[in-house]
Amino acid sequence: MKVNRNFQNIADSYLFSTIARKVAEYGESHPGAPIIRLGIGDVTLPLAPAVIEAMQQALCEMSVQKSFKGYGPEQGYLFLKEAIHNYYGVRGIALKADEIFISDGAKSDLGNILDLFSVDNTVLVPDPVYPAYVDTNTMAGRKILFMDANEGNGFLPLPDASVKADVIYLCSPNNPTGAAYSRDGLKAWVDYALANDAVILFDAAYECFIEDPALPRSIFEIEGAERCAIEFCSFSKMAGFTGTRCGWTIVPLALEREGASLNKMWLRRQTTKFNGVPYIVQKGAAAVFSPEGMQQTQQNLSYYKENAKVLSDALDELGIWYTGGKNSPYLWLKCPDGMESWAFFDHLLENANLVGTPGAGFGKNGANFFRLTAFGDKAATREAVVRLKKLLG
Ligand code: MLT
């Protein structure tokens, strides 16, 4: 019997588990410390009333034999796929129902999609990057190339024609840097993928934070993307579903490689390995797109956007360089005095009881950067700013 030795090539513990452990240890040795958590991008506002009502109704349906549901379609119920179809439709993107797959969140499918690709493929990821992209490929033993995202390119790297990649990860607005690609930037990537027969895995989990109408919210706003891209999105950040779990993946019918339809392969993979998202959850997710659901969801998003503004105003006042904070719930700041990011993490935790995410956890280019999230409680975020100013001002 042999285990998968590729696990030896990843860190012992996932970034956010390491942070949670460090914070718990600090809490144990400093009981009562008023810790404010702006580390993991986890939402703090409850589900919208329209979502709760829809889930309660769905639960009642489950209690009556006539309306009870057993296994659902692995790729999701039509009512939710139609709602997502319309969500894209208002932005001029015409999806077919068969291109939409309901998932239990973007993170799972970003890992699961790798079943479709040979382990011989070369994967291209930006550095810094959301660690799940790197870890899932490393577990499978795939070769990973890193492209530099840094102050020089505004943390938005563009393709290098001399680099040959097969699978490319893009996330915009980006986790962790908060930077968002322009249409031209995404077009450059689509052109590269088409020219190189590559496939872009586009993580759009934070698209709902884009306010600037000039910025694309989906890769399918770019012509030709349906022949080279798969998009992953989620209700997590949009509607507070981090604990409820629901998302979607778009695999275009036009996407083919080596004569194989990736859409058909994904359907085959899902029907074999996945039994779908619970009916009750899908009903709640569909309610996000109802007029009341949209209005309530926007209110919650505005709350987080205000937090982002409070944090970015403070960084402006302190004269700290950062990306994000606009069109994104993340702020990616340069650690003061050239500090290393884990040292800055300890400094903030010990002297201000503030938790953020060290940039080093996202790659070598994050070594002197630090991520703060706008998903915190409003009062706590304001208090965090007071402490930041006191410590760094
Ligand atoms: C993060 O903090 O980067 C996010 O919570 C990651 C995720 O959504 O899994």
Residues whose N, C-alpha, C, O or C-beta is under 5 A from the ligand:
A	BS01	MLT	G39 I40 G41 D42 K107 N175
